[in-house]
Amino acid sequence: MFPVGDADHPVISTVHLSEEEAPMGKKSSKGRVKIQLECTTCRESEVPGVSRYPTTKNKKKTPGRIEFSKYCRFERKHTLHREVK
């Protein structure tokens, strides 16, 4: 039988997991960092708004800034997107 609490005395249990014992679906992100890819043509043009894509990258394998051709909804075409801080 599981412990049952009431509204005044809830049962709280904490489980401490190491990175190797992480639950399924949760990956360890030791070398990965979150970055933003920003449209280069939106910055230079008079179009209101800037297209941005959130993504992650492996900092060890790609120490420099990355560039991808992604779809810009403001320009309505594929443009060069560069990593910004």
C-alpha positions in Angstrom: 0.0 0.0 0.0 1.2 3.5 -0.8 1.3 6.2 1.8 -1.7 8.5 1.4 -1.9 12.1 2.7 -4.8 14.4 3.1 -5.2 18.1 2.3 -3.5 19.2 5.5 -0.7 16.7 5.5 0.4 15.7 2.0 3.0 13.0 1.5 6.1 14.4 -0.2 8.8 12.1 -1.5 12.0 13.2 -3.2 14.0 11.0 -5.5 17.6 11.9 -6.3 18.9 10.6 -9.6 22.4 10.9 -11.0 22.9 11.8 -14.7 23.3 8.1 -15.6 20.0 7.2 -13.9 18.0 10.0 -15.6 14.4 9.0 -16.4 13.6 7.9 -20.0 13.2 10.8 -22.4 15.4 13.1 -20.4 18.9 13.2 -21.9 22.0 14.5 -20.3 23.2 17.8 -21.9 26.8 18.0 -20.8 28.2 19.4 -24.1 25.1 20.9 -25.6 24.2 24.6 -25.3 21.0 26.4 -26.3 21.5 29.0 -29.1 19.4 31.2 -31.3 19.6 31.3 -35.1 18.8 34.7 -36.5 18.0 35.8 -40.1 20.8 37.9 -41.5 18.7 39.6 -44.2 15.9 40.7 -41.8 18.5 42.6 -39.7 19.7 44.6 -42.8 16.4 45.2 -44.5 13.4 47.4 -43.5 11.2 44.4 -42.9 9.5 44.6 -39.4 10.5 41.6 -37.3 13.4 39.2 -37.2 13.1 35.5 -37.8 14.7 33.4 -35.0 15.0 29.7 -34.5 15.9 28.1 -31.1 18.2 25.1 -31.3 21.1 23.4 -29.5 24.6 22.7 -30.6 27.5 20.6 -29.4 30.1 23.1 -28.1 33.0 20.6 -28.4 32.4 19.7 -32.0 31.4 23.1 -33.2 33.2 25.8 -31.2 32.5 28.5 -33.8 29.3 30.1 -34.8 27.0 28.0 -37.0 25.0 29.0 -40.1 22.0 27.3 -41.7 19.7 28.1 -44.5 16.3 28.3 -42.9 12.8 29.7 -43.9 12.2 33.3 -42.9 8.5 34.0 -42.6 9.0 37.8 -42.9 11.0 37.5 -46.1 8.9 34.5 -47.3 11.9 32.6 -48.6 14.9 30.6 -47.4 17.7 32.9 -46.1 20.9 32.5 -44.2 20.4 32.2 -40.4 23.5 32.7 -38.1 24.0 32.0 -34.4 23.6 34.9 -32.0 24.2 35.1 -28.3 
